[in-house]
C-alpha cells in the first residue's frame, strides 16, 4: 500500500497536455489496477477531466511504478478537489 500517494503525485505536478493516446494508456492502466471500477469519469471542465477514483482504494493497489506511469500519461492529483485529473 502506498501511504503517500498524494505526495508522489504532487512531486510531478505539470501543466503539459499529453493528448488522447496518453489518456487511453492511463485508462488502460487504471483498468488493470481497478478492474471492477466501471465509472471512472466524474466531470470535465476548464480543460481538465476529473476522475472518480477513490484515492484510498487506489493507494491499496497501486505501486510507485504505476503512479509514475500514470503521471507520464497526464494523470495528476488536484489537492483542491481531492481528485485525480487528466491534464
C-alpha positions, 0 to 999 in steps of 0.5 A: 500500500502506498501511504503517500500517494498524494505526495508522489503525485504532487512531486510531478505536478505539470501543466503539459497536455499529453493528448488522447493516446496518453489518456487511453494508456492511463485508462488502460492502466487504471483498468488493470489496477481497478478492474471492477471500477466501471465509472471512472469519469466524474466531470470535465471542465476548464480543460481538465477531466476529473476522475472518480477514483477513490484515492484510498482504494487506489493507494491499496493497489497501486505501486510507485511504478504505476503512479509514475506511469500514470503521471507520464500519461497526464494523470495528476492529483488536484489537492483542491478537489481531492481528485485525480485529473487528466491534464 
